[in-house]
Amino acid sequence: MSSERACMLCGIVLTTNDFSNDGCPNCQGIFEEAGVSAIECTSPSFEGLVGMCKPSKSWVAKWLSVDQNIPGMYAVKVDGRLPVEVVEVLPFYKPRDGSQVE
């Protein structure tokens, strides 16, 4: 059984321990502002993995909206919904579960 989880906001994939101990390297400030823990904003259910070495230079990173994030492994789709407290502090939120129609 895998202990990997994906952040429902940015899609980075880390272990449960990484999220519990260090939070999300891209989104932790937002989670703290909303008053929720990083683990509440992650999901063990995700699809597809894309490795990003240089997100700022990658068209795939831009397509996934992670071109401003740190290098790492990112999920293409993450099942689940962010807590309402997080969504309320975001000026714009695009769910990573594919539910938003473009």
N, CA and C atoms as an extended XYZ file, in Angstrom:
306
Properties=species:S:1:pos:R:3:atomname:S:1:resname:S:1:resid:I:1 pbc="F F F"
N         0.837       -1.184        0.000 N   MET     1
C         0.000        0.000        0.000 CA  MET     1
C         0.886        1.253        0.000 C   MET     1
N         0.575        2.160       -0.865 N   SER     2
C         1.370        3.366       -1.014 CA  SER     2
C         0.982        4.386        0.055 C   SER     2
N         1.968        5.097        0.554 N   SER     3
C         1.686        6.163        1.515 CA  SER     3
C         1.809        7.525        0.841 C   SER     3
N         1.746        7.528       -0.488 N   GLU     4
C         1.853        8.793       -1.210 CA  GLU     4
C         0.499        9.489       -1.253 C   GLU     4
N         0.557       10.809       -1.201 N   ARG     5
C        -0.639       11.637       -1.284 CA  ARG     5
C        -0.328       12.797       -2.222 C   ARG     5
N        -1.369       13.390       -2.772 N   ALA     6
C        -1.205       14.559       -3.638 CA  ALA     6
C        -1.924       15.750       -3.021 C   ALA     6
N        -1.307       16.902       -3.113 N   CYS     7
C        -1.927       18.135       -2.637 CA  CYS     7
C        -3.106       18.464       -3.557 C   CYS     7
N        -4.254       18.754       -2.969 N   MET     8
C        -5.436       19.064       -3.774 CA  MET     8
C        -5.374       20.467       -4.377 C   MET     8
N        -4.425       21.290       -3.932 N   LEU     9
C        -4.306       22.636       -4.491 CA  LEU     9
C        -3.267       22.688       -5.610 C   LEU     9
N        -2.050       22.179       -5.367 N   CYS    10
C        -1.016       22.269       -6.404 CA  CYS    10
C        -0.744       20.945       -7.114 C   CYS    10
N        -1.105       19.821       -6.490 N   GLY    11
C        -0.911       18.523       -7.123 CA  GLY    11
C         0.411       17.839       -6.834 C   GLY    11
N         1.295       18.458       -6.043 N   ILE    12
C         2.578       17.804       -5.758 CA  ILE    12
C         2.325       16.499       -4.998 C   ILE    12
N         3.104       15.488       -5.332 N   VAL    13
C         2.962       14.176       -4.704 CA  VAL    13
C         4.140       13.949       -3.760 C   VAL    13
N         3.808       13.714       -2.491 N   LEU    14
C         4.794       13.445       -1.448 CA  LEU    14
C         4.267       12.323       -0.566 C   LEU    14
N         5.077       11.879        0.370 N   THR    15
C         4.597       10.866        1.306 CA  THR    15
C         3.712       11.524        2.367 C   THR    15
N         2.916       10.695        3.022 N   THR    16
C         2.077       11.178        4.116 CA  THR    16
C         2.948       11.825        5.187 C   THR    16
N         4.082       11.200        5.496 N   ASN    17
C         4.997       11.758        6.497 CA  ASN    17
C         5.523       13.129        6.089 C   ASN    17
N         5.865       13.308        4.814 N   ASP    18
C         6.347       14.615        4.351 CA  ASP    18
C         5.297       15.693        4.572 C   ASP    18
N         4.054       15.406        4.175 N   PHE    19
C         2.985       16.396        4.368 CA  PHE    19
C         2.732       16.647        5.850 C   PHE    19
N         2.754       15.593        6.665 N   SER    20
C         2.503       15.746        8.104 CA  SER    20
C         3.609       16.539        8.790 C   SER    20
N         4.853       16.248        8.433 N   ASN    21
C         5.992       16.889        9.098 CA  ASN    21
C         6.311       18.280        8.564 C   ASN    21
N         6.263       18.446        7.230 N   ASP    22
C         6.740       19.685        6.621 CA  ASP    22
C         5.657       20.506        5.932 C   ASP    22
N         4.476       19.933        5.746 N   GLY    23
C         3.434       20.625        4.999 CA  GLY    23
C         3.711       20.564        3.507 C   GLY    23
N         2.958       21.315        2.738 N   CYS    24
C         3.146       21.365        1.292 CA  CYS    24
C         4.178       22.439        0.957 C   CYS    24
N         5.213       22.099        0.198 N   PRO    25
C         6.254       23.085       -0.116 CA  PRO    25
C         5.763       24.248       -0.980 C   PRO    25
N         4.632       24.075       -1.659 N   ASN    26
C         4.096       25.141       -2.502 CA  ASN    26
C         2.962       25.921       -1.832 C   ASN    26
N         2.169       25.262       -1.011 N   CYS    27
C         0.895       25.828       -0.548 CA  CYS    27
C         0.796       26.049        0.954 C   CYS    27
N         1.838       25.767        1.711 N   GLN    28
C         1.736       25.787        3.168 CA  GLN    28
C         1.259       27.133        3.710 C   GLN    28
N         1.716       28.227        3.126 N   GLY    29
C         1.289       29.554        3.589 CA  GLY    29
C        -0.215       29.751        3.468 C   GLY    29
N        -0.790       29.252        2.394 N   ILE    30
C        -2.242       29.355        2.184 CA  ILE    30
C        -2.972       28.508        3.213 C   ILE    30
N        -2.477       27.294        3.463 N   PHE    31
C        -3.118       26.418        4.443 CA  PHE    31
C        -3.057       27.021        5.839 C   PHE    31
N        -1.933       27.619        6.187 N   GLU    32
C        -1.799       28.262        7.501 CA  GLU    32
C        -2.742       29.450        7.621 C   GLU    32
N        -2.841       30.241        6.549 N   GLU    33
C        -3.759       31.383        6.553 CA  GLU    33
C        -5.205       30.929        6.749 C   GLU    33
N        -5.550       29.792        6.161 N   ALA    34
C        -6.911       29.259        6.275 CA  ALA    34
C        -7.131       28.521        7.600 C   ALA    34
N        -6.049       28.233        8.317 N   GLY    35
C        -6.173       27.558        9.606 CA  GLY    35
C        -6.418       26.059        9.498 C   GLY    35
N        -5.899       25.438        8.433 N   VAL    36
C        -6.059       23.992        8.263 CA  VAL    36
C        -4.682       23.351        8.122 C   VAL    36
N        -4.611       22.049        8.389 N   SER    37
C        -3.340       21.340        8.236 CA  SER    37
C        -3.175       20.896        6.792 C   SER    37
N        -1.931       20.712        6.392 N   ALA    38
C        -1.655       20.284        5.021 CA  ALA    38
C        -2.272       18.924        4.729 C   ALA    38
N        -2.279       18.032        5.694 N   ILE    39
C        -2.802       16.685        5.451 CA  ILE    39
C        -4.294       16.722        5.109 C   ILE    39
N        -5.030       17.705        5.641 N   GLU    40
C        -6.458       17.868        5.312 CA  GLU    40
C        -6.654       18.265        3.847 C   GLU    40
N        -5.602       18.782        3.231 N   CYS    41
C        -5.676       19.298        1.872 CA  CYS    41
C        -4.985       18.383        0.872 C   CYS    41
N        -4.817       17.126        1.256 N   THR    42
C        -4.204       16.143        0.370 CA  THR    42
C        -5.141       14.968        0.179 C   THR    42
N        -4.859       14.180       -0.842 N   SER    43
C        -5.683       13.018       -1.140 CA  SER    43
C        -4.797       11.832       -1.516 C   SER    43
N        -5.168       10.633       -1.067 N   PRO    44
C        -4.425        9.454       -1.491 CA  PRO    44
C        -4.871        8.965       -2.872 C   PRO    44
N        -5.909        9.600       -3.416 N   SER    45
C        -6.481        9.186       -4.698 CA  SER    45
C        -6.140       10.206       -5.781 C   SER    45
N        -5.235        9.810       -6.677 N   PHE    46
C        -4.837       10.704       -7.762 CA  PHE    46
C        -4.473        9.885       -8.982 C   PHE    46
N        -4.426       10.549      -10.143 N   GLU    47
C        -4.123        9.873      -11.403 CA  GLU    47
C        -2.999       10.597      -12.125 C   GLU    47
N        -2.170        9.820      -12.793 N   GLY    48
C        -1.104       10.373      -13.617 CA  GLY    48
C        -0.024       11.049      -12.806 C   GLY    48
N         1.201       10.882      -13.218 N   LEU    49
C         2.332       11.546      -12.576 CA  LEU    49
C         3.190       12.197      -13.641 C   LEU    49
N         3.609       13.423      -13.374 N   VAL    50
C         4.498       14.146      -14.271 CA  VAL    50
C         5.663       14.658      -13.435 C   VAL    50
N         6.868       14.331      -13.854 N   GLY    51
C         8.054       14.825      -13.163 CA  GLY    51
C         8.454       16.182      -13.722 C   GLY    51
N         8.661       17.139      -12.841 N   MET    52
C         9.025       18.496      -13.246 CA  MET    52
C        10.416       18.837      -12.728 C   MET    52
N        11.367       18.953      -13.649 N   CYS    53
C        12.723       19.359      -13.279 CA  CYS    53
C        12.860       20.874      -13.314 C   CYS    53
N        12.264       21.489      -14.339 N   LYS    54
C        12.309       22.944      -14.505 CA  LYS    54
C        10.895       23.429      -14.833 C   LYS    54
N        10.034       23.506      -13.823 N   PRO    55
C         8.633       23.879      -14.080 CA  PRO    55
C         8.464       25.195      -14.839 C   PRO    55
N         9.336       26.159      -14.606 N   SER    56
C         9.186       27.458      -15.270 CA  SER    56
C         9.426       27.388      -16.772 C   SER    56
N        10.046       26.314      -17.240 N   LYS    57
C        10.343       26.177      -18.666 CA  LYS    57
C         9.519       25.076      -19.345 C   LYS    57
N         8.565       24.512      -18.624 N   SER    58
C         7.806       23.367      -19.123 CA  SER    58
C         6.396       23.752      -19.557 C   SER    58
N         6.023       23.362      -20.777 N   TRP    59
C         4.649       23.629      -21.222 CA  TRP    59
C         3.666       22.753      -20.457 C   TRP    59
N         4.093       21.564      -20.036 N   VAL    60
C         3.213       20.694      -19.250 CA  VAL    60
C         2.958       21.323      -17.878 C   VAL    60
N         3.992       21.897      -17.287 N   ALA    61
C         3.826       22.575      -16.003 CA  ALA    61
C         2.855       23.753      -16.141 C   ALA    61
N         2.973       24.480      -17.249 N   LYS    62
C         2.045       25.598      -17.467 CA  LYS    62
C         0.618       25.079      -17.628 C   LYS    62
N         0.447       23.988      -18.368 N   TRP    63
C        -0.871       23.376      -18.574 CA  TRP    63
C        -1.475       22.915      -17.248 C   TRP    63
N        -0.629       22.391      -16.348 N   LEU    64
C        -1.095       21.945      -15.031 CA  LEU    64
C        -1.164       23.087      -14.014 C   LEU    64
N        -0.766       24.274      -14.423 N   SER    65
C        -0.727       25.459      -13.549 CA  SER    65
C         0.235       25.277      -12.382 C   SER    65
N         1.376       24.645      -12.641 N   VAL    66
C         2.390       24.474      -11.602 CA  VAL    66
C         3.737       25.055      -12.035 C   VAL    66
N         3.723       25.907      -13.055 N   ASP    67
C         4.973       26.449      -13.594 CA  ASP    67
C         5.685       27.401      -12.633 C   ASP    67
N         5.018       27.847      -11.572 N   GLN    68
C         5.655       28.709      -10.571 CA  GLN    68
C         6.040       27.927       -9.318 C   GLN    68
N         5.832       26.617       -9.337 N   ASN    69
C         6.085       25.780       -8.166 CA  ASN    69
C         7.469       25.144       -8.204 C   ASN    69
N         7.821       24.457       -7.122 N   ILE    70
C         9.121       23.809       -7.023 CA  ILE    70
C         9.171       22.569       -7.920 C   ILE    70
N        10.358       22.134       -8.307 N   PRO    71
C        10.481       20.877       -9.050 CA  PRO    71
C         9.976       19.709       -8.200 C   PRO    71
N         9.449       18.691       -8.863 N   GLY    72
C         8.970       17.512       -8.144 CA  GLY    72
C         8.036       16.697       -9.005 C   GLY    72
N         7.365       15.743       -8.378 N   MET    73
C         6.377       14.900       -9.044 CA  MET    73
C         4.998       15.505       -8.794 C   MET    73
N         4.219       15.660       -9.878 N   TYR    74
C         2.894       16.262       -9.775 CA  TYR    74
C         1.839       15.335      -10.363 C   TYR    74
N         0.699       15.261       -9.692 N   ALA    75
C        -0.428       14.472      -10.181 CA  ALA    75
C        -1.160       15.271      -11.247 C   ALA    75
N        -1.656       14.578      -12.266 N   VAL    76
C        -2.444       15.232      -13.310 CA  VAL    76
C        -3.858       15.511      -12.802 C   VAL    76
N        -4.415       14.580      -12.038 N   LYS    77
C        -5.762       14.721      -11.488 CA  LYS    77
C        -5.736       14.262      -10.038 C   LYS    77
N        -6.349       15.035       -9.149 N   VAL    78
C        -6.400       14.688       -7.728 CA  VAL    78
C        -7.862       14.641       -7.304 C   VAL    78
N        -8.285       13.495       -6.777 N   ASP    79
C        -9.665       13.353       -6.312 CA  ASP    79
C        -9.818       14.001       -4.943 C   ASP    79
N       -10.953       14.658       -4.743 N   GLY    80
C       -11.239       15.282       -3.455 CA  GLY    80
C       -11.465       16.769       -3.604 C   GLY    80
N       -11.951       17.356       -2.533 N   ARG    81
C       -12.223       18.793       -2.495 CA  ARG    81
C       -11.510       19.441       -1.327 C   ARG    81
N       -10.960       20.607       -1.566 N   LEU    82
C       -10.305       21.363       -0.502 CA  LEU    82
C       -11.329       21.802        0.540 C   LEU    82
N       -10.895       21.938        1.793 N   PRO    83
C       -11.794       22.490        2.804 CA  PRO    83
C       -12.256       23.894        2.390 C   PRO    83
N       -13.484       24.226        2.744 N   VAL    84
C       -14.058       25.517        2.354 CA  VAL    84
C       -13.222       26.684        2.873 C   VAL    84
N       -12.561       26.512        4.014 N   GLU    85
C       -11.716       27.576        4.572 CA  GLU    85
C       -10.580       27.941        3.622 C   GLU    85
N       -10.054       26.967        2.913 N   VAL    86
C        -8.965       27.225        1.953 CA  VAL    86
C        -9.520       27.919        0.717 C   VAL    86
N       -10.615       27.419        0.184 N   VAL    87
C       -11.210       28.000       -1.029 CA  VAL    87
C       -11.567       29.465       -0.796 C   VAL    87
N       -12.020       29.796        0.417 N   GLU    88
C       -12.418       31.173        0.728 CA  GLU    88
C       -11.250       32.157        0.701 C   GLU    88
N       -10.020       31.711        0.970 N   VAL    89
C        -8.881       32.641        0.962 CA  VAL    89
C        -8.218       32.747       -0.409 C   VAL    89
N        -8.672       31.948       -1.373 N   LEU    90
C        -8.083       31.970       -2.709 CA  LEU    90
C        -8.854       32.914       -3.625 C   LEU    90
N        -8.147       33.770       -4.363 N   PRO    91
C        -8.845       34.651       -5.302 CA  PRO    91
C        -9.423       33.875       -6.489 C   PRO    91
N        -8.774       32.769       -6.849 N   PHE    92
C        -9.227       31.934       -7.955 CA  PHE    92
C        -8.847       30.511       -7.634 C   PHE    92
N        -9.775       29.596       -7.813 N   TYR    93
C        -9.502       28.199       -7.502 CA  TYR    93
C        -9.995       27.309       -8.622 C   TYR    93
N        -9.088       26.510       -9.158 N   LYS    94
C        -9.421       25.537      -10.196 CA  LYS    94
C        -9.257       24.142       -9.587 C   LYS    94
N       -10.364       23.439       -9.350 N   PRO    95
C       -10.258       22.100       -8.754 CA  PRO    95
C        -9.396       21.175       -9.614 C   PRO    95
N        -8.613       20.337       -8.972 N   ARG    96
C        -7.731       19.398       -9.677 CA  ARG    96
C        -8.407       18.058       -9.920 C   ARG    96
N        -9.709       17.964       -9.605 N   ASP    97
C       -10.402       16.687       -9.799 CA  ASP    97
C       -11.137       16.606      -11.132 C   ASP    97
N       -10.966       17.614      -11.980 N   GLY    98
C       -11.585       17.605      -13.304 CA  GLY    98
C       -13.026       18.064      -13.321 C   GLY    98
N       -13.528       18.587      -12.197 N   SER    99
C       -14.939       18.963      -12.127 CA  SER    99
C       -15.247       20.328      -12.730 C   SER    99
N       -14.220       21.160      -12.911 N   GLN   100
C       -14.448       22.477      -13.493 CA  GLN   100
C       -14.477       22.397      -15.001 C   GLN   100
N       -15.517       22.945      -15.600 N   VAL   101
C       -15.626       22.972      -17.052 CA  VAL   101
C       -14.912       24.221      -17.537 C   VAL   101
N       -14.033       24.049      -18.525 N   GLU   102
C       -13.274       25.202      -19.018 CA  GLU   102
C       -13.982       25.881      -20.160 C   GLU   102
